[in-house]
Amino acid sequence: MRQMGDGRETWHRLLAWDKGQAPAERLAALILHGEGFSEINPSHPLVGRDGKKDMTLICGGNKWIVGVYFPRGQKSFSEIQGKFQEDIDGVEKNESVGFIFFTNQELRLSERTELESFFPNVEVKTYHLERIACLLNTPQNYGTRLKFLDIEMEKEEQIAFFSTGIANLDDKLNQMTMDLDEFKDFILDSLSDKIFDAPRTIEEIAEMANEFCEKVWFDRHLVLRHKIETGKETCNPEIWEGALASAERVIAKYGEDNLSPYSKFDWGMLNGKLSALRWVMGDEWDELYT
């Protein structure tokens, strides 16, 4: 079935809403989240008393309540007003300062003004049929529209959607670049008044890399030794004799207290240090051969 253009399809499907209260409240929560409200907390969309509110949220640092009214078809203003008055009574009960009336009903300007001035001491925001339809027809809400109204994007909307996505990606990349530059400036500023030792020499780096390599090798040697002694593996006797001699040399060099076994943390740090120093010396990352 061909959809009506000019945004009319969204408008008509909202007005002909037949999905019930729970989906209406979920739709409201998603749209209000996109509008910048925070800490949105629905009450009982499926069952139970809601305490004179369908949900609460934070607006301008203050607690507000939301009333969702999604009947099927256009109702008279007196019916809409009755539901509005019933729901706005929950403001005082829930210790809130404001009220959002979220409805699929068409409201004239004079009717919106009348509703929003009903309680002078309560700030009111009205999300009516035309306003909700316009929001659902924006790129950021195409997914919500598809989910609740089963309206797919038309060709023009697809172009707008992907154009918006590319623009947002450009903005994000620019922000990341700016953040990186700011971070560099911060580091340079914070270090400008400090004195550091000269960088490590290549001989010092090579010496430490060799130490970490020998310690990693020794740990692996102990694992292999256990497998050979328990008969799980075999090794050429001449090669094994050389390995045992190398192990004794490592013990004599570093001392048994400074060798395996390691905790998981220490083992990870040892391998990480070896990988980092080898990278500095020209190897690829994660080169842990011994």
Helices and strands as residue ranges (DSSP letters): H 8-15, H 21-34, E 38-42, E 55-59, E 62-69, H 77-88, H 90-93, E 98-103, H 109-116, E 123-127, H 129-136, G 139-141, H 142-149, H 155-191, H 202-229, H 237-254, G 256-258, H 264-280
